[in-house]
Amino acid sequence: LEGHGSSVLSVAFSPDGQRVASGSDDKTIKIWDTASGTGTQTLEGHGGSVWSVAFTPDGQRVASGSDDKTIKIWDAASGTCTQTLEGHGGRVQSVAFSPDGQRVASGSDDHTIKIRDAASGTCTQTLEGHGSSVLSVAFSPDGQRVASGSGDKTIKIWDTASGTCTQTLEGHGDSVWSVAFSPDGQRVASGSIDDTIKIWDAASGTCTQTLEGHGGWVHSVAFSPDGQRVASGSIDGTIKIWDAASGTCTQTLEGHGGWVQSVAFSPDGQRVASGSSDKTIKIWDTASGTCTQTLEGHGGWVQSVAFSPDGQRVASGSSDNTIKIWDTASGTCTQT
């Protein structure tokens, strides 16, 4: 998928897997048809780099967060900007829709998270308390909580109805780059510059596991679909698979020649995709730890990877300004 004029910073599949949204340093978002590789929409209007994109659960809208301090809501079919959400005092690093699609959360360099009504654009909550940039936000599966990771070394859990911070999760020794809820919403995983992953009880705020073993920053964390494992990607060039209950590292996936920027489980949990500064994507069998595919063709760092809902394809976004769609069975790039 070619057409961006600068680095691709974020990619996301639509819920039906038929489209990909991409956000770029060129200040645009593009919507792509994954079957034909055609760019169906170029969404223009941001005044700065687009750091994060997300589809609504029904696939009809896209949210984008930008250097220009705004979030925009777009009609994915027409490409029309239906809302420009203003109010942040700094770059918007992360955006996420609630599971029902009625709200959008945004995390910013202004140290706050905002919760907005996605239809009206009204800011219903401004969540204040972090002492540094908010680098990652995630809704719980029931939509009643938001987790946020920050440069202040903490994760906060927020009640989205009241705007109250119910837990401040402390223990990391440096910035928290990535947060993820478990599928049952009872735990949160966090990845940090302190080289560790922590598993937290979302109700009590207790750290139940500290996963140690990486030799560098942890850029990305993801729960398996059954919630029993966590995958982590690090600048030490490895991916690790962890037992979320015991904290044991069950696999260390080695083979990348550079930093691992992004990890994602397949929908059946049997594979992990990883994107790296070595310009490749690797597909790994989580049972054996074997690399089953090395997907080559990007001319720059692979910043983001995502599986399609049926698990048959992977999308990758790169600093070479392109998105590629890969067939996970054959390893073939079906679309650039």
Secondary structure, 3 states (H helix, E strand, C coil): CCCCCCCEEEEEECCCCCEEEEEECCCCEEEEECCCCCEEEEECCCCCCEEEEEECCCCCEEEEEECCCCEEEEECCCCCEEEEECCCCCCEEEEEECCCCCEEEEEECCCCEEEEECCCCCEEEEECCCCCCEEEEEECCCCCEEEEEECCCCEEEEECCCCCEEEEECCCCCCEEEEEECCCCCEEEEEECCCCEEEEECCCCCEEEEECCCCCCEEEEEECCCCCEEEEEECCCCEEEEECCCCCEEEEECCCCCCEEEEEECCCCCEEEEEECCCCEEEEECCCCCEEEEECCCCCCEEEEEECCCCCEEEEEECCCCEEEEECCCCCEEEC
